[in-house]
Amino acid sequence: MKRAKFLNMSAMVVAVTAVSACTIFDPHNGVRVENNIVQQTVDPYAGFGEEGVATLDGQKAEKLLNEYRKEKASAPTERLLLDVSD
């Protein structure tokens, strides 16, 4: 009887130790929240401005893309082929 209790107690100690070792602990827990708090403290209305997003408008982007597609290679084709074959 004493041996059975000892084995049960030992099994429980091992089980509790194993479960406690498997807990998920993230050392960076909460860092993102802290960063957001700091950014909002610096300028709490940063996202509410009337400024537009700095992007190319459609016509300008299309013009640049067409110019890129029309560009020709500056090196002669024969030289490029010789350089590749070496």
C-alpha positions in Angstrom: 0.0 0.0 0.0 2.8 2.4 0.9 4.6 1.5 -2.4 1.4 2.3 -4.4 1.0 5.7 -2.7 4.7 6.5 -3.3 4.3 5.5 -7.0 1.2 7.6 -7.4 2.8 10.6 -5.7 5.9 10.2 -7.8 3.8 10.1 -11.0 1.9 13.2 -9.9 5.1 15.1 -9.2 6.5 14.1 -12.6 3.2 15.1 -14.3 3.1 18.5 -12.6 6.7 19.2 -13.4 6.2 18.2 -17.1 3.1 20.4 -17.4 4.7 23.4 -15.7 7.7 23.1 -18.0 5.5 23.3 -21.1 3.9 26.6 -20.3 4.2 29.1 -23.1 6.2 32.2 -22.1 6.9 34.9 -24.6 9.7 37.2 -23.4 8.4 39.9 -25.8 4.9 39.7 -24.6 3.3 43.2 -24.7 6.1 44.9 -26.6 3.8 45.8 -29.5 1.3 47.3 -27.2 4.0 49.4 -25.5 5.2 50.6 -28.9 1.7 51.6 -29.9 1.3 53.5 -26.6 4.6 55.3 -27.2 3.7 56.3 -30.8 0.3 57.6 -29.7 1.8 59.6 -26.9 4.2 61.3 -29.4 1.4 62.2 -31.8 -2.1 61.0 -30.8 -3.7 62.3 -34.0 -1.2 60.9 -36.5 -3.7 58.8 -38.4 -6.4 61.4 -38.7 -4.7 63.9 -41.0 -6.0 65.1 -44.3 -2.8 64.1 -46.1 -3.1 61.7 -48.9 -1.0 58.7 -49.3 2.3 59.4 -51.2 1.9 57.2 -54.3 2.1 57.7 -58.1 -1.2 58.5 -59.8 -2.3 56.2 -62.6 -1.2 58.3 -65.6 2.3 58.9 -64.2 2.7 55.2 -63.4 1.5 54.2 -66.8 3.9 56.6 -68.5 6.9 55.3 -66.5 5.9 51.7 -67.3 5.6 52.4 -71.0 9.0 54.1 -71.0 10.6 51.2 -69.2 9.1 48.7 -71.8 10.5 50.8 -74.7 14.0 50.9 -73.4 16.6 49.0 -75.5 19.6 47.2 -74.2 22.8 49.4 -74.5 25.2 46.5 -75.2 25.2 44.6 -78.5 23.6 41.2 -78.5 26.7 39.4 -79.9 28.9 40.7 -77.1 26.3 39.6 -74.5 26.2 36.1 -76.0 30.0 35.9 -76.0 30.2 36.9 -72.4 27.6 34.3 -71.4 29.4 31.5 -73.3 32.8 32.1 -71.6 
